[in-house]
Amino acid sequence: MTRTEIPTVTLPGGEKVVALGQGTWGMAEDPARRADEIATLRHGLDLGMTVIDTAEMYADGDAQTLVGEAIAGRRDEVFLVDKVLPGDASRRGTVEAAERALRRLGTDRIDLYLLHWRGRHPLADTVEAFRELQDQGKIRHWGVSNLDVDDLDELVELGASDGLVTDQVLYNPTRRGPEWDLLPWLRGRGLPIMAYSPIEQGRLLGHPALAAVAAEHDATVAQIALAWVLDAGDVLAIPKASSLDHVEENRDAVGLRLTDAQRAELDRAFPPPQRKQALEIL
């Protein structure tokens, strides 16, 4: 079967990564599913979904260990994303968290290390730790997650935004608030956005507007939701797949192209923001 090539997004500096990756939120929580979850991640790699996103918060670090098993022997294929918890995000704590992650992941480097959300530690301290980790070769890039425009403006004011490559936020047809100001902020600086929960953890699957568009494409509702997210061209989506069939379904969303009429139909069902909205978090 010939599949449409996965599009890419471009990081500052010119590095390209695929726009459709794999999330791991919810993995490693059930030992009975461990082998299937590892097989699913590996199959995703086979299909070209080479961005894998994880975090120490997921299953208290066990998701990192699971990812390490999944990528063993294939590390050079993977663009590996991890996150530091805000409670650990002091300068020293960030470095220590990254070193724990490296041990669990069984690798010598993390490709993109994110601050998971804003906490009590000064942003400048976290960024200093990121830069220290870069100097040591332990991370290649750094970014943030769940930070809104005011937080990013603070980074700029602190002179700490140099090196920022992305903001990972909740973004899908029902969570369009970032379109008002966050996406323009990032686009104005050439930064792609990472979209977590692009299918709203399955809650979009019964929506009639998505179902109608899906029927026109002989596709699933999940595929239409993913196609909508990817349609922007500078968004990296990281859906989680629970099975081999599920990861194939996600991969095949790449071949879907929404028409202008279908986009308008979905805009009526999921109106774009008309004012500033607080950044939503799951």
C-alpha positions as CSV (number, residue, x, y, z in Angstrom):
1,M,0.0,0.0,0.0
2,T,1.4,3.4,-1.0
3,R,0.9,6.1,1.6
4,T,1.1,9.8,1.3
5,E,4.4,11.1,2.7
6,I,4.1,12.6,6.1
7,P,4.6,16.4,5.8
8,T,7.2,18.1,8.0
9,V,7.4,21.1,10.2
10,T,10.6,23.2,10.3
11,L,12.3,24.1,13.6
12,P,14.3,27.3,13.9
13,G,17.7,26.6,12.4
14,G,16.2,24.6,9.6
15,E,15.8,21.1,11.1
16,K,12.7,19.3,9.7
17,V,10.7,16.8,11.7
18,V,7.5,14.9,10.7
19,A,4.2,16.7,11.5
20,L,2.6,13.5,12.8
21,G,4.2,11.8,15.8
22,Q,3.2,9.6,18.6
23,G,2.1,10.5,22.1
24,T,2.5,8.3,25.2
25,W,0.2,9.9,27.8
26,G,-1.7,7.0,29.4
27,M,0.9,4.3,28.4
28,A,2.7,2.1,30.9
29,E,-0.2,2.2,33.3
30,D,-1.4,-1.4,32.7
31,P,1.3,-4.1,32.8
32,A,-0.9,-6.3,30.7
33,R,-0.8,-3.8,27.8
34,R,3.0,-3.2,27.9
35,A,4.0,-5.5,25.1
36,D,1.2,-4.1,22.8
37,E,2.1,-0.5,23.6
38,I,5.8,-1.2,22.7
39,A,4.7,-2.9,19.5
40,T,2.5,0.0,18.6
41,L,5.3,2.6,19.1
42,R,7.6,0.4,17.0
43,H,5.0,0.1,14.2
44,G,4.5,3.8,14.3
45,L,8.3,4.2,13.6
46,D,7.9,1.7,10.7
47,L,5.2,4.0,9.3
48,G,7.4,7.1,9.6
49,M,5.9,8.6,12.7
50,T,9.3,9.2,14.2
51,V,8.5,11.9,16.7
52,I,7.8,10.2,20.1
53,D,6.6,12.4,23.0
54,T,6.8,11.4,26.6
55,A,7.2,12.9,30.1
56,E,8.3,12.0,33.6
57,M,4.7,12.7,34.7
58,Y,3.4,9.8,32.6
59,A,3.0,6.7,34.8
60,D,5.6,8.2,37.2
61,G,8.4,7.7,34.8
62,D,7.4,4.3,33.6
63,A,6.3,5.7,30.2
64,Q,9.9,6.9,29.7
65,T,11.2,3.3,30.5
66,L,8.6,1.9,28.0
67,V,9.7,4.3,25.3
68,G,13.3,3.4,26.0
69,E,12.4,-0.3,25.3
70,A,10.4,0.6,22.2
71,I,13.3,2.6,20.6
72,A,16.1,0.3,21.6
73,G,18.2,-0.4,18.6
74,R,16.4,2.4,16.6
75,R,17.4,5.5,18.5
76,D,18.8,7.3,15.5
77,E,15.4,7.1,13.8
78,V,13.6,8.9,16.6
79,F,13.1,12.6,17.4
80,L,12.6,12.1,21.1
81,V,10.6,14.7,23.1
82,D,10.5,14.7,26.9
83,K,9.3,17.1,29.6
84,V,10.4,18.3,33.0
85,L,7.8,18.7,35.7
86,P,7.4,22.3,37.0
87,G,8.2,21.3,40.6
88,D,11.6,20.1,39.4
89,A,12.3,23.0,37.1
90,S,14.9,24.8,39.1
91,R,18.3,25.1,37.5
92,R,19.6,22.1,39.4
93,G,16.3,20.2,39.4
94,T,16.0,20.4,35.7
95,V,19.4,19.0,35.1
96,E,18.7,16.2,37.5
97,A,15.3,15.4,35.9
98,A,16.9,15.2,32.5
99,E,19.6,12.8,33.8
100,R,16.8,10.6,35.3
101,A,15.0,10.7,31.9
102,L,18.1,9.7,30.0
103,R,18.6,6.7,32.3
104,R,15.1,5.6,31.9
105,L,15.1,6.2,28.1
106,G,18.4,4.3,27.7
107,T,19.8,7.1,25.6
108,D,22.5,9.8,25.8
109,R,20.4,12.6,24.4
110,I,16.9,14.0,24.3
111,D,16.1,15.8,21.0
112,L,13.6,18.3,22.6
113,Y,13.2,18.9,26.3
114,L,10.1,20.9,27.4
115,L,9.0,22.6,30.6
116,H,5.7,20.8,31.1
117,W,3.8,23.8,32.5
118,R,4.5,26.9,34.4
119,G,5.4,26.4,38.1
120,R,7.0,28.2,41.0
121,H,10.5,28.3,39.6
122,P,11.6,31.3,37.6
123,L,11.5,30.7,33.9
124,A,15.0,32.1,33.6
125,D,16.4,29.4,35.9
126,T,14.8,26.7,33.8
127,V,16.1,28.1,30.6
128,E,19.6,28.4,32.1
129,A,19.4,24.7,32.9
130,F,18.2,23.9,29.4
131,R,21.3,25.7,28.0
132,E,23.6,23.9,30.4
133,L,22.1,20.6,29.2
134,Q,22.6,21.7,25.6
135,D,26.2,22.5,26.3
136,Q,26.7,19.0,27.8
137,G,25.1,17.4,24.7
138,K,22.3,15.9,26.8
139,I,19.5,17.8,25.0
140,R,19.5,19.2,21.5
141,H,16.6,21.6,21.6
142,W,14.4,23.1,24.3
143,G,10.8,24.4,24.4
144,V,7.8,24.8,26.6
145,S,4.4,23.3,27.1
146,N,1.1,24.9,28.2
147,L,2.6,28.4,28.3
148,D,0.4,31.2,27.0
149,V,1.5,34.5,25.3
150,D,2.1,36.4,28.5
151,D,4.5,33.7,29.6
152,L,6.3,33.7,26.3
153,D,6.5,37.5,26.4
154,E,8.1,37.2,29.8
155,L,10.7,34.9,28.3
156,V,11.4,37.6,25.7
157,E,11.6,40.4,28.3
158,L,14.1,38.2,30.3
159,G,16.2,37.8,27.2
160,A,15.6,34.0,27.7
161,S,13.7,33.2,24.5
162,D,16.7,32.7,22.3
163,G,16.7,28.9,21.5
164,L,13.0,28.4,22.1
165,V,11.7,26.0,19.3
166,T,8.1,25.3,20.2
167,D,5.1,25.4,22.6
168,Q,3.2,22.2,23.1
169,V,-0.5,23.0,23.9
170,L,-3.9,21.5,23.8
171,Y,-5.2,22.1,20.2
172,N,-8.0,20.4,18.3
173,P,-11.3,21.5,16.7
174,T,-13.0,22.0,20.1
175,R,-9.9,23.8,21.6
176,R,-9.3,26.7,19.2
177,G,-8.4,29.4,21.7
178,P,-4.7,29.3,20.6
179,E,-5.7,30.7,17.2
180,W,-6.5,34.1,18.7
181,D,-3.0,35.1,19.8
182,L,-0.7,32.1,20.6
183,L,-0.5,30.7,17.1
184,P,0.2,34.2,15.6
185,W,2.8,34.8,18.3
186,L,4.6,31.5,17.4
187,R,4.2,31.9,13.6
188,G,5.5,35.5,13.8
189,R,8.8,34.0,15.1
190,G,8.9,31.0,12.8
191,L,8.1,28.5,15.6
192,P,5.9,25.5,15.0
193,I,3.2,24.5,17.5
194,M,2.9,21.0,19.0
195,A,-0.7,19.8,19.5
196,Y,-1.4,17.3,22.2
197,S,-4.8,15.5,22.4
198,P,-5.7,16.3,18.8
199,I,-8.6,14.0,19.1
200,E,-9.6,15.3,22.6
201,Q,-8.8,11.9,24.1
202,G,-11.5,10.3,22.0
203,R,-14.3,12.7,23.0
204,L,-14.6,14.0,19.5
205,L,-15.5,10.6,18.0
206,G,-19.2,11.0,18.3
207,H,-19.5,14.6,16.9
208,P,-22.0,14.7,14.0
209,A,-20.2,17.4,12.0
210,L,-16.9,15.4,12.0
211,A,-18.9,12.3,11.2
212,A,-20.5,13.9,8.2
213,V,-17.1,15.0,6.8
214,A,-15.7,11.6,7.6
215,A,-18.5,9.9,5.6
216,E,-17.6,12.1,2.5
217,H,-14.0,10.8,2.7
218,D,-14.9,7.2,3.7
219,A,-12.7,7.9,6.7
220,T,-13.0,7.8,10.5
221,V,-13.9,10.7,12.7
222,A,-10.5,10.5,14.3
223,Q,-8.8,10.8,10.9
224,I,-10.8,13.9,10.1
225,A,-9.9,15.5,13.4
226,L,-6.3,14.8,12.8
227,A,-6.5,16.0,9.2
228,W,-8.0,19.3,10.5
229,V,-5.1,19.8,12.9
230,L,-2.5,19.0,10.3
231,D,-4.2,21.2,7.7
232,A,-2.5,24.3,9.3
233,G,0.8,23.2,7.9
234,D,2.9,24.2,10.8
235,V,1.4,22.1,13.6
236,L,3.0,18.9,14.9
237,A,0.3,16.5,16.2
238,I,1.1,13.8,18.7
239,P,-1.9,11.5,19.0
240,K,-1.6,8.4,21.2
241,A,-2.4,5.0,19.5
242,S,-3.7,2.1,21.5
243,S,-3.2,-0.7,19.0
244,L,-1.5,-1.5,15.7
245,D,-4.8,-0.8,13.8
246,H,-5.1,2.5,15.7
247,V,-1.6,3.7,14.7
248,E,-2.3,2.8,11.1
249,E,-5.5,4.8,11.3
250,N,-3.6,7.8,12.5
251,R,-1.0,7.4,9.8
252,D,-3.6,7.3,7.1
253,A,-5.1,10.6,8.2
254,V,-2.1,12.2,6.4
255,G,-3.6,11.4,3.0
256,L,-6.9,13.3,3.7
257,R,-7.4,16.8,2.3
258,L,-10.3,18.9,3.5
259,T,-12.2,21.0,0.9
260,D,-13.0,24.6,1.5
261,A,-16.6,23.6,2.0
262,Q,-15.7,21.1,4.6
263,R,-13.5,23.5,6.4
264,A,-16.4,26.0,6.4
265,E,-18.7,23.3,7.7
266,L,-16.3,22.5,10.6
267,D,-15.9,26.2,11.3
268,R,-19.7,26.4,11.8
269,A,-19.6,23.4,14.1
270,F,-16.5,24.6,16.0
271,P,-16.3,28.4,15.7
272,P,-12.9,30.0,15.8
273,P,-12.3,32.3,18.8
274,Q,-13.7,35.8,18.7
275,R,-11.7,37.0,21.7
276,K,-8.8,36.1,23.9
277,Q,-9.4,32.8,25.8
278,A,-7.4,31.4,28.7
279,L,-5.1,28.6,27.5
280,E,-6.9,25.3,28.2
281,I,-5.0,22.3,29.7
282,L,-6.0,18.7,30.1
